[in-house]
C-alpha cells in the first residue's frame, strides 16, 4: 500500500510548518510548492534530513513545478502575501485572489480528485476563488478558520479555569474576521457549558479575545502573523480526511440554504471524512446567535462582492 500524498502550496511559515507536521506524523508524502526558486527545495531537503532523527519515512520534496504535485489526495493552499504597510485590505484581497486563482488552477489540473484546504486570507473570499478556479464540488473545497478560532477559544477557556485543554470544546462560527461568532453556549468543559462555569463578563471577555486572536499575535510578532496554531489546525483537517475519522470540526464551506444562508462560504460545523465535507451539522441558534451569525455573513458577503471578476 502506498502512502497518501499531500501538496502544500506556499513554503512560508504556515506552509512549511504544516508540511512538517504531516510528514512527522507519517501521515502522507508531502510536496511543498512555492513560486520562489530554491525556497521549497531547501525547506523540503531540510525536513527530509530531519526524518532519521524524528523517525518517520514519509517522503518530502520541494518544487516550483506543479507536475510534481500530480495525484495528490489533498492540496493545502497557504500561498499569498501578508498585508504590507500602505496596502489596503482591498488591495490584499485582489493580490491574494490572483495568487490563489493561479495556484488552484494548476493544482486542480494535476490532481482533479483532490480535496482543497484553503488557508490564505482573507479566508472566506479565497474559498470562493478556489471553488471557481478548481471547478470542484463544494464537498472538496474547505477553508481552515474555525478549527483555529476554536483552538484559541479553548486555550483561553482552559487558562481561565485552570483545566486541561483536552477537556475543553469550543465552537466558533461565521466568517474568519472581526465578526466571527464564538458560541459560548456550545463551548464546554467536560460537557458543561462555560456559560454555567463563568460569569457573563468573563465569557464575553474570552469571546472578544478569541475574535481578536489573530491580531493579538501579529501585534506581538510585528513582522508576520501566526503560524504554529494555523498549521496545527490545517493538520487536524488533513488527518480527519486521510484517516476518514469523520471529526466534527468547524470549517468554512459553501452554504446552500443551511443556517439560512445561500451561496456563501462561511464557517459552520461539518463532518470531515474521506470524501471531504460529508455533512453540515446544523445546530439550533438562539435569536441572538442567529443575528450575530447574520451580521458575520453580511460582512463576508460584502468582502466577496469586492472580489475582482
Ligand atoms: N505561488 C506559490 N507560492 C507563492 C505565490 C504563488 N503565486 N505567491 C506567494 N507565494 C508564497 C511566498 O513566496 C511565501 O513563501 O507564499 C508564501 C507565504 O508565506 P509567508 O509570507 O510566510 O506567509 P504565512 O505566514 O505562511 O501565511 C500564509 O496563511 O494564515 C494565512 O494570513 C495568512 O494569507 C496568509 C497565509
Boltz pocket constraint, residues with backbone or C-beta under 6 A from the ligand:
constraints:
  - pocket:
      binder: B
      contacts: [[A, 9], [A, 10], [A, 11], [A, 12], [A, 13], [A, 14], [A, 15], [A, 33], [A, 34], [A, 35], [A, 36], [A, 39], [A, 77], [A, 78], [A, 79], [A, 80], [A, 81], [A, 82], [A, 99], [A, 102], [A, 103], [A, 119], [A, 120], [A, 121], [A, 122], [A, 224], [A, 225], [A, 226], [A, 227], [A, 230]]
      max_distance: 6.0
